[in-house]
Amino acid sequence: MVGVSDARAVEGDAVTPAAAGGPDASGAAEAAPGGREAPAAAVPTRAVPALSTATAVMLGALAVAFLAAASLAAGAVGLLALALLVAALTVVSRRLCRLAGATFAAAFLAAAATPATPAPLVGAAVLAVAAWDVADHGLGLAAHVGREAGTARNELVHAAASLAVGTAGGAVAYGVSLVADGGQPVSALVFLLFGGVVILAALRE
């Protein structure tokens, strides 16, 4: 005569761990055929996508070169900003990214204190803002989808949009300096460029 326990043993495949009171009901339900456990879902790597990292660093390096062409002091501060940007991308830190942006702003203020010409400052501003924006966007991707996700198109479109908006703002700033026939102070131009940064940040949101 088959007992209750034997009946359950015969029908064991029909008794789920949940019915038996087991704690791993969901894990057993995902077991692969043949009694082997299905592989666990891969956890996304919390790292900035390589394309965003390379683009941000390249744009930042170009910005430093333009700053150095305008003023050696500004170039030195810009180099520090670039180092902070690289660190932010490496350790995935938005706080360091914000600090890098503030340091780039300090580089422009350093340039404003010198008799720098507007043209290289405009180029540096466009590139620095784009570098910071691309880095910040990459940090957002790292937090939400990880490095393995296919985000190349999104990254390229975002970088192109940042450069387009920045170039438009830079063209306006440079146009103002030309209309002023060289009488426009560099400090005023710098503040105008900062206005472009604020507009870009608003458009990103």
C-alpha positions in Angstrom: 0.0 0.0 0.0 1.4 3.4 -1.0 1.6 5.9 1.8 1.0 9.6 1.5 4.7 10.4 1.4 5.2 7.8 -1.3 2.4 9.3 -3.4 4.1 12.7 -3.2 7.4 11.1 -4.2 5.8 9.5 -7.3 4.2 12.8 -8.2 7.2 14.9 -7.2 7.6 16.6 -10.5 4.1 18.1 -10.1 4.9 19.5 -6.6 6.5 22.9 -6.9 8.9 24.2 -4.2 6.3 26.8 -3.5 3.7 24.2 -2.7 6.2 22.3 -0.6 7.1 25.5 1.3 10.5 25.8 -0.2 12.1 29.3 -0.3 13.4 29.1 -3.9 10.3 28.7 -5.9 11.2 31.2 -8.6 14.7 29.8 -9.0 13.5 26.2 -9.4 10.9 27.3 -11.9 13.7 28.6 -14.1 15.6 25.3 -14.1 16.8 24.2 -17.5 15.6 20.9 -19.0 17.7 17.9 -17.8 17.7 19.1 -14.2 20.4 21.7 -14.8 20.0 25.3 -13.5 19.5 28.0 -16.1 22.4 30.5 -16.1 21.7 33.6 -14.1 21.1 36.9 -16.0 24.3 38.8 -16.6 24.6 41.9 -14.5 25.5 45.0 -16.6 29.0 46.4 -16.1 28.7 49.8 -14.4 31.2 51.5 -16.7 31.0 54.4 -19.1 30.7 53.2 -22.7 34.0 53.2 -24.5 32.8 55.5 -27.3 31.6 58.2 -24.8 34.9 58.0 -22.9 37.0 58.3 -26.1 34.8 61.2 -27.5 34.8 63.2 -24.2 38.5 62.8 -23.7 39.3 63.8 -27.3 37.0 66.9 -27.1 38.5 67.8 -23.7 42.0 67.6 -25.1 41.2 69.8 -28.0 39.6 72.3 -25.6 42.8 72.4 -23.6 44.8 73.0 -26.7 42.6 76.0 -27.7 42.8 77.3 -24.1 46.6 77.1 -24.2 46.6 79.0 -27.5 44.6 81.8 -25.8 46.6 81.8 -22.5 49.2 79.5 -20.9 47.6 80.0 -17.5 44.2 79.0 -18.9 45.7 76.0 -20.6 47.2 74.8 -17.3 43.9 75.1 -15.5 42.2 73.4 -18.5 44.7 70.5 -18.2 43.6 70.0 -14.6 40.0 70.0 -15.8 40.8 67.3 -18.3 42.5 65.2 -15.7 39.4 65.5 -13.5 37.2 64.5 -16.5 39.3 61.4 -17.2 39.0 60.5 -13.5 35.3 60.9 -13.5 34.9 58.6 -16.5 37.3 56.1 -15.0 35.6 55.8 -11.5 32.1 56.6 -12.8 31.6 59.7 -10.7 29.2 62.5 -11.6 30.6 64.6 -8.7 34.0 64.6 -10.4 32.4 65.4 -13.7 30.8 68.4 -12.2 34.1 69.4 -10.6 35.7 69.1 -14.1 33.1 71.4 -15.5 33.7 73.9 -12.8 37.4 73.7 -13.4 36.9 74.3 -17.1 34.9 77.4 -16.2 37.8 78.6 -14.0 40.1 78.2 -17.0 37.9 80.6 -19.0 38.0 83.0 -16.1 41.8 82.8 -16.1 41.8 83.5 -19.8 39.5 86.5 -19.2 42.1 88.0 -17.0 44.6 88.1 -19.8 44.6 89.9 -23.2 43.5 86.7 -24.9 41.9 86.9 -28.4 38.3 85.7 -28.7 38.7 83.1 -31.5 40.5 80.4 -29.5 38.3 81.0 -26.5 35.2 80.4 -28.6 36.6 77.2 -29.9 37.7 76.1 -26.5 34.3 76.9 -25.0 32.4 74.8 -27.7 34.8 71.9 -27.2 34.9 72.0 -23.4 31.1 72.2 -23.1 30.7 69.3 -25.6 33.3 67.2 -23.7 31.6 67.7 -20.4 28.1 67.0 -21.9 29.3 63.8 -23.6 31.0 62.7 -20.4 27.9 63.4 -18.3 25.7 61.5 -20.8 28.1 58.6 -20.7 27.9 58.5 -16.9 24.1 58.4 -17.2 24.3 55.4 -19.6 26.7 53.7 -17.2 24.2 54.0 -14.4 21.2 52.8 -16.3 22.3 50.3 -18.9 26.0 49.5 -18.4 28.8 49.2 -20.9 27.5 46.1 -22.7 24.3 47.7 -24.1 24.3 48.8 -27.7 24.2 52.5 -27.3 26.7 53.7 -30.0 24.0 55.4 -32.1 22.6 57.2 -29.1 26.1 58.3 -28.1 26.9 59.6 -31.6 23.6 61.5 -31.9 24.0 63.1 -28.5 27.6 64.1 -29.2 26.6 65.6 -32.6 23.7 67.5 -31.0 26.0 68.9 -28.3 28.6 70.1 -30.9 25.8 71.6 -33.0 24.3 73.6 -30.2 27.7 74.6 -28.9 28.8 75.7 -32.3 25.7 77.8 -32.8 26.3 79.5 -29.4 29.9 80.0 -30.2 29.1 81.6 -33.5 26.8 84.1 -31.8 29.5 84.9 -29.2 32.1 85.4 -31.9 29.7 87.5 -34.0 29.2 89.8 -31.0 32.9 90.3 -30.7 33.3 91.1 -34.4 30.4 93.6 -34.3 32.1 95.3 -31.4 35.2 95.9 -33.6 37.5 94.4 -31.0 36.1 96.7 -28.2 34.2 93.8 -26.6 36.1 92.8 -23.4 37.1 89.2 -23.3 35.4 88.9 -19.9 32.1 89.8 -21.5 32.6 87.2 -24.2 33.4 84.6 -21.5 30.1 85.4 -19.7 28.2 85.2 -23.0 29.7 81.7 -23.5 28.6 80.8 -20.0 25.1 81.7 -21.1 25.5 79.3 -23.9 26.4 76.6 -21.4 23.2 77.2 -19.5 21.2 77.0 -22.6 22.8 73.8 -23.6 22.1 72.3 -20.1 18.5 73.3 -20.4 18.2 71.7 -23.8 19.7 68.5 -22.5 17.0 68.2 -19.9 
